[in-house]
Amino acid sequence: IDGRYSVISNWDVLINVKNRDQKNENTELFSRNYDIRGWELTPGIRWRYSDRLQNGAQLTYGRKQDKSSVQGAELEAIRVQADGVYFLVDDLQFRYRGEYRNMLLTGETSSLGEFELTDGAGLGSSWMWGVQFTWNVNEWVRTTFRYDGRTVQSGRNIQTMRLTVTATF
């Protein structure tokens, strides 16, 4: 369920409610089995300063259970997200996003069950961030530079950069 309400001309209040049901059964590899059920509630705000600048923030709280786990695995998840877009000039756009996650698991589940419960973020606290510049060189060519990063609880940060040139013929 998604909802949006304009408080005043350039401020919106957002709400998102999700009910989740994911199941995987494998008769040969029992460590691949999970039966995840849960919900998420995400309130947020979006601010449009102008047609050129928009920013938003969201807070997500959710709970999930792996019903296939003998130990009764239950996850409590909190996410804080911020994002925005800024049109620097007519042909140059800048986007950013950042996210903090905290995943707390009680009980035990399989490694795949843990991955699915945490949406791939892993247990504990982690950060994700990214920026993107898009330049419309002309009506046929677009260049995009993207930088993404995330922290990993058990190792070094993961960072990627990508440069894409797209041409339409």
N, C-alpha and C positions, 0 to 999 in steps of 0.2 A: 504494500500500500504506500503510495507516494502522495504527498500533499504540499502545496505551496500557497502562501498567503502574503499578499503585498501589504505591509504595515503602513508604509508611506511610499511615495513615488519611487524611491530608489533602494528601499530595504525590503527584502523578502524573508519570511520565516519558513523553514522547510521541515518536513517530518517524513521519515521513512520507517516502516515497520516490516520486518521479514520473518517468516516462519520457514525453517529449514528442515529438510528431510532428505538425507543422502544415504544410500545403501550400496554396499558392494559385497557379493558373496563369491567365494572361490573355494571349491571343494578340494582342490589339490594343495593350495597354499593358504593355510588358515591365518597366517600373519597378514594377509591381504584383506581380511574381512573387517568390515565396520558397518555400523548402523547408527548414523549420527542424526540426532534430532535436536532442535533448538530454535532460538529466536534472537532477534536483534532489534533494538530501538535506536534510531539516529535522528536527533533534532539538529538543526543547523540554521545558519543565517547566510544570506548572500547580499552583498552591497555593490550597487552599480553607481560608481561615482559619475561616469559618463559612458558614452558608447565605446570609449577607448580603454576604460579601466574598470575591471570587476574583480572582487575578492569574495571569498567565502570561507566559512569554518563550520566544522561538524564534530559532534561528540557521539560516539557509538558505545553502547553497553549491550552485551549479549551473554547468553548462557547456552551451552551445548552439552549433550551427553552422548557417549558412545554406548548404545544399548547392547552391543555385542560383547562388550568388555566384561569379564568375570568380576573384576574389581570395582566396577561401577565408575568408570572415568567420567568426570564432569569438568568442563572448562568454563571459566569466567573470563570474558574478554572486554578490554577497554581500549578504544582507539580515539585519538584526537587528530583531526585532519584540517589542513589549511591549503587553499589553492587560489590561483588567480590568473588573469590574463590581462595583458597590456598591449595595445596597439601603438607602437612607438611612432611610426609613420604609416602611411597608407599600405605599404608593401612589407612592413616588418612587424612581426608579432612575437611577444615574449610570454611564455607560460611558466608557472612554477607550481609545485605541490610539495607538501611535507606531511609526514604522518608519524605519530608516536603510537606504539602498541605495547600493551601489557597483557600477557596471557598467563593465567594461573590454572594449573591442572591439579585436581585431586583424584586419586585413584590411578590406575595404570591402564594403558591401551597399547596396541601395536604401534610400530614406528609409522606405518601408513595411516593408522587411526589418528595419531598425534599430528601428522602433517595435515590431514583433512580437517581436524578440529581447529587448528590454528591458521587455516588458510595458507599454509606454507611459511608462516612467519616464525615458527618455532616458539618454544616456551620462554617465559621471562619477558624482559623489556627489549624493544628494538625500535630502530628509526628507519624510515624510508624517505628519500627526497629525490627531487628531479627538477630540471629546468629544460626548456626547449625554446630555441629561436627558429622562426620560420621566415624566410625571405622569398617573396614572390618576385623573382628576377624580371619576369615579363609574363605575358598571358600563357606561355607554353612551358616555362621552366620555373621550378620551385626548389629551393635549397632549405634543408632542415638540419639543425645541429641539436643533438639531444644528449644530456648528461643525467644519469641516474645512479643512485647509491642506496645502500642499505647496510645496516649493522647486522652481524650474526653473533648470537650468544656464544657459540663455541669456536669462533675464529676471527679472522681479519675481516674488515669491511669489504664489501663487494661493490665495485664501481664500474660503470660501463659508459662509453661515449660512442655516439653514432653520428655520422655525417651522411645524409641522403640527398641525392640530386634526382629530381623527378622531371621527366620531359614528356609532354603530350604531343603526339604526332597526328 
